[in-house]
């Protein structure tokens, strides 16, 4: 048996038959003052006041008598008109409750009819508070309103967004024993949906059906709309099927709601299926139907299909409106087709469609992001010529655009144009300039800009100062950052979490964790509550510095402050543990992610895959890789960086398999991938393949780095091709890649293994003269080889030079070669 739903659970106040105080609907005010003699408030009341009071009292008496007569004669329409006049501001009655009380005292038989009429009129007039007060008086007197009046009252509550009151009134109606009709249920369900309480709405709908009241199309539309809003399309679909089973005919609102819902969750096929059903059922579409479909297609960047829908829309006689054009604008811009958006805007103007400020702004913003400032200026000029009123956001967008391309002079010129059309620059205008100067680390100009801003009557705001703090922080001028915080407080601007966050972030990136922690303490002392982002900065800074103990201390402090760790928090710690080789601890922490109701993302998987690959556990890394793909998370280049390097130890077949999977995912290899592949092929002796990868890398425009050359040098040494080694080193130097210790070590060891100690000594000399020294073991091998060839003098020179560098373990005597 299905669980019974008790409607009483929705009742917060009393029932219709119990004159108790309601918590949501206003209780009636004390009316004893209308029937009892009041104490005089002043001994100086003059005769004029008394006379006015008598006149008012007489007028009220006459109105009530007239109303009684009309009701007794059955002239209800005239009575309704009279009641309406009594509710006007200049009426002798202070409120509907005042009228009700006086009428009740003089005409008991007509009281139910009058009360019901008065409640309905108040509800129709949207006098919600007065209706609620009147309702409470009626309930106190045991007068039961009619279903029609209650329906009007419920409608007035919903229309004025008093949804909780609507639900309470409905509960009281049910508890009074009155059987709600379809309209009452509809309003209660609508109120629940508006409150976002779909569970309550569905329970009410279930009760409605059990009570023998069939839901109409209105109820189904309301609940389907609520489900679509919460993206619960499966549930909306089930309700739609139920609607059809009950032979409730869907209308245009039903179809439009479902189409819009499917489009917003990206289920375009289902949206078009609903559209086809509309055609089969001969339900005419509206412009909303087409706009919803266009919105879905444009979100998915399916502009050709959008064009076909637009053509169908015009066939039905609908003229594209502002929403249509704005949707198409967004679609073209998402596809990077700014020219199409411009053409569309010109078409809209020709057709007399007024372009919204928002539409103009997104177009200007897109052009500015492309750096196409000339076109942005041209578009703005056309819009203004076609009657669009100039607003600050247009010019601010242009100013920001010029700042992004580094043309500060044009940015200032735009401000002058802005002022010429009567617009005053604001914080947004100048903050763009300040931000650009800070990015350029030109703090002097940033300060000058702020001075100019003040001269123009625009005071810097918190964002302005935050930008300055970030700028000085990036330049490691932390003393100035502290001065700015003090300046803000002196000027009555309270630094916010972003102000401190900018400074803490810069300190952490500069490895000043202790100073960052001091700032955290000052922040808390001043009443600024740190958030998860602040702690993430401190944890990340500690992990980068290799201070995992501090990182977990900050994590514990974060939890103690009841700041919920985010997925970013866990990812930082997992990555820090993996880099320290603590993969088991990292995996244990990763299990905490799912326990907290979060899900792994690509960064979580990448960190764990990298950790296990570096630890030599390729099997575990591959398991995580497969789990990642099955979870619907697309691997990134970072996934393959460590995975390919780790798989190299398992053989080239596995490496090539992983690499092909990467290419199938439309991921283009970068330098790290090429280096990992080149290293794998060199390790497995396929130097030719390594060289072809080097050529492919350069053909793709990716410049090799020292790691690339070191791998290739090692490969050529393996094949004994010393001439190629020399060419690679020369090419390396030509590209500005100066060999350092690692390269020279490879060169010396390579020549030594080939018994070419003369060549090894040449590289040693270059290495030493460039300020680098090989390890003791490499020196020992070279010294031994030189002594074996009878070059004791050169061997002694190496020993002497190594001793000068503090490496006293080199073998200095000839007998050492025999050891």
Order of alpha helices (4+ residues) and beta strands (2+ residues): alpha-alpha-alpha-alpha-alpha-alpha-alpha-alpha-alpha-alpha-alpha-alpha-alpha-alpha-alpha-alpha-alpha-alpha-alpha-alpha-alpha-alpha-alpha-alpha-alpha-alpha-alpha-alpha-alpha-alpha-alpha-alpha-alpha-alpha-alpha-alpha-alpha-alpha-alpha-alpha-alpha-alpha-alpha-alpha
